[in-house]
Amino acid sequence: MAHAADFELIESTRPALDARRASRPKPASKRWRGAVLPLLALALWWSVSETGISRSGLLVSPQQVWHTGIEQIASGALWRALSASLARELTGFALGTAGGLVLGSLLGFSRLAERVLGPSFNTFKQISLFAWIPLISVWFGLGDAAKVVFLSLAALLPVVAHVSDGIRNVSPELLEVARVYRYTRWQVVVRVVLPAALPSVFTGIYLALIYSWLATLGAEYLLVAGSGIGNMLIDGSEQFRMDLVLFGIVVIGVVGWALNAGARLLERRVFAHRSR
Amino acid sequence: MSDTAIEHNPAHPVPRATDSRRAWTESARALRWQILPFIVPVLLFSLWLGGSSFGWIAPQVLPAPHLVLETLLDLARSGDLWSNTWISLSRVLVGFAGGAALGLLLGSGLGLSRTLESYVSPSFNALVQIPVLGWLPFLLLLVGIGEPLKYLLIGQAALVPVTLSTLQGFRQAPTAYYEVANVFRYSRWQLITEVVFPAALPTIATGVRLAFTKAWLALVVVELVASSQGLGYLNVYGRQLFQLDLVMAAVIVVGAIGYAIDRLLNALEARLTRGARRAF
């Protein structure tokens, strides 16, 4: 807490700067505040594990988690697990997104297709996807095939929903303008509908990326054959190795963050290009 | 060009044919339109029925519909269905209520105080990156396999969307509202209860509905992985015994309950939102 008080002091000596930044949502000078809670938690964790108040074998020290992490990285176990998980995730994501784009466009452009397939699709969407895992495991086994099927389903659903929504919600004014210019059907699709639907499509793909990552973990927990980050966590849990579990959680968090950040970066690129 | 404009202009509707034959075709078309959504389910179901009764599909791969129905009725008669459903529902309700209440509190705290937000938000955002499934092995070691594990995981699943939507809702009240409140010299409390909260309500309601969907998903997952009771357990138990009729029955019940509650919350949300709009 000592250094936090120091910063507070520095803050107060610069009132002019503060006032100027007061209206901004996130002043850079207040960034340190975000670090307070994690540092406190870390300090608490450290002190509890150092003093040995609790003799529980589950209370591992931060150093131990660090060493486990180094060891997992050095031995290559982390890379094996991570590459297996990510390869699965990306395969399922690609398949699901491709299928979702096709099905979503069909539902978006054709009223008939929407009427025929829409209600069934929406009902299917309501059933928690994980409930299908036991059935998928019977049909496709416990290996990579079953996992990829499950992941692509997880990626498919948000893409279909957002693509069809995006296409259907293109404003009628734009279509009227296109009619005035006597655009052909193809021109309407390429120059009017697709650009207008793009943000929604992107949201769908972005969600697909996140969902398929969640589904990767779920698939690895429930379809236990093979290696992956999920298996690493389950193994750690079964062997009562809290250090391995905590390290796995950190890895999951970092990968989730990286996927998130990557998608956002791409989104910004795409839309920056559009606005020019 | 001008005549096409008139053709599409709703102010000049084409005169409706009073011809009875035209009316008949029109109602036939309407009927066909009504039937369309049922084509796919009926087709799938008859494939399932035909496939299993003609022996195209092995019962180990997909049990016959009547078998699934029988199992469902058996479960209902023996009381297993009700006890397991009740266990699942009580888990989801306790976890969801706890998580949503905490989320509402945390979200309003963050929404009202930018200072608190600057302290808590980065940690919160970092923790949010870790899905429910990531916490599962950790909490399994920490609190064991009992009920608290389910409550915690379901609660965490519900907490995140409620917190985020509450925060967003609190931030999005139009500045004009604040100006009006200023003119009326509202106290801080009045500002919160009469301006900020009503304006945030629709967003919060959406968040709560989303939170319930997530909570139900988390319930299914945690019961699949670590449970000896509940609908998810029924599902995975059927899989272990290779009793696919039991698996299908469990999937149907899980889907039906999830769907029913989503509809219910949807109706509730529509109601709340309408009420909020009337308030202004």
Chai-1 contact restraints between the chains, C-beta under 6 A:
chainA,res_idxA,chainB,res_idxB,connection_type,confidence,min_distance_angstrom,max_distance_angstrom,comment,restraint_id
A,K30,B,S118,contact,1.0,0.0,6.0,A-B,restraint_1
A,R33,B,S118,contact,1.0,0.0,6.0,A-B,restraint_2
A,R33,B,Y119,contact,1.0,0.0,6.0,A-B,restraint_3
A,G34,B,P122,contact,1.0,0.0,6.0,A-B,restraint_4
A,V36,B,Y119,contact,1.0,0.0,6.0,A-B,restraint_5
A,L37,B,S123,contact,1.0,0.0,6.0,A-B,restraint_6
A,P38,B,S123,contact,1.0,0.0,6.0,A-B,restraint_7
A,L58,B,L141,contact,1.0,0.0,6.0,A-B,restraint_8
A,R115,B,L36,contact,1.0,0.0,6.0,A-B,restraint_9
A,V116,B,L36,contact,1.0,0.0,6.0,A-B,restraint_10
A,V116,B,I39,contact,1.0,0.0,6.0,A-B,restraint_11
A,P119,B,P37,contact,1.0,0.0,6.0,A-B,restraint_12
A,S120,B,V40,contact,1.0,0.0,6.0,A-B,restraint_13
A,S120,B,P41,contact,1.0,0.0,6.0,A-B,restraint_14
A,Q126,B,G258,contact,1.0,0.0,6.0,A-B,restraint_15
A,Q126,B,Y259,contact,1.0,0.0,6.0,A-B,restraint_16
A,I127,B,G255,contact,1.0,0.0,6.0,A-B,restraint_17
A,S128,B,L217,contact,1.0,0.0,6.0,A-B,restraint_18
A,S128,B,V220,contact,1.0,0.0,6.0,A-B,restraint_19
A,S128,B,V254,contact,1.0,0.0,6.0,A-B,restraint_20
A,S128,B,G258,contact,1.0,0.0,6.0,A-B,restraint_21
A,F130,B,V220,contact,1.0,0.0,6.0,A-B,restraint_22
A,F130,B,V221,contact,1.0,0.0,6.0,A-B,restraint_23
A,A131,B,V220,contact,1.0,0.0,6.0,A-B,restraint_24
A,A131,B,V251,contact,1.0,0.0,6.0,A-B,restraint_25
A,A131,B,V254,contact,1.0,0.0,6.0,A-B,restraint_26
A,P134,B,N235,contact,1.0,0.0,6.0,A-B,restraint_27
A,P134,B,V236,contact,1.0,0.0,6.0,A-B,restraint_28
A,P134,B,R239,contact,1.0,0.0,6.0,A-B,restraint_29
A,P134,B,V247,contact,1.0,0.0,6.0,A-B,restraint_30
A,L135,B,V247,contact,1.0,0.0,6.0,A-B,restraint_31
A,L214,B,P131,contact,1.0,0.0,6.0,A-B,restraint_32
A,L217,B,L133,contact,1.0,0.0,6.0,A-B,restraint_33
A,G218,B,L133,contact,1.0,0.0,6.0,A-B,restraint_34
A,Y221,B,V225,contact,1.0,0.0,6.0,A-B,restraint_35
A,L222,B,L224,contact,1.0,0.0,6.0,A-B,restraint_36
A,L233,B,P137,contact,1.0,0.0,6.0,A-B,restraint_37
A,S237,B,P137,contact,1.0,0.0,6.0,A-B,restraint_38
A,S237,B,L140,contact,1.0,0.0,6.0,A-B,restraint_39
A,S237,B,L141,contact,1.0,0.0,6.0,A-B,restraint_40
A,M242,B,L141,contact,1.0,0.0,6.0,A-B,restraint_41
A,V245,B,P137,contact,1.0,0.0,6.0,A-B,restraint_42
A,V245,B,F138,contact,1.0,0.0,6.0,A-B,restraint_43
A,I249,B,I130,contact,1.0,0.0,6.0,A-B,restraint_44
A,I249,B,G134,contact,1.0,0.0,6.0,A-B,restraint_45
A,I249,B,F138,contact,1.0,0.0,6.0,A-B,restraint_46
A,I252,B,I130,contact,1.0,0.0,6.0,A-B,restraint_47
A,I252,B,G134,contact,1.0,0.0,6.0,A-B,restraint_48
A,G253,B,Q129,contact,1.0,0.0,6.0,A-B,restraint_49
A,G253,B,I130,contact,1.0,0.0,6.0,A-B,restraint_50
A,G256,B,Q129,contact,1.0,0.0,6.0,A-B,restraint_51
A,W257,B,Q129,contact,1.0,0.0,6.0,A-B,restraint_52
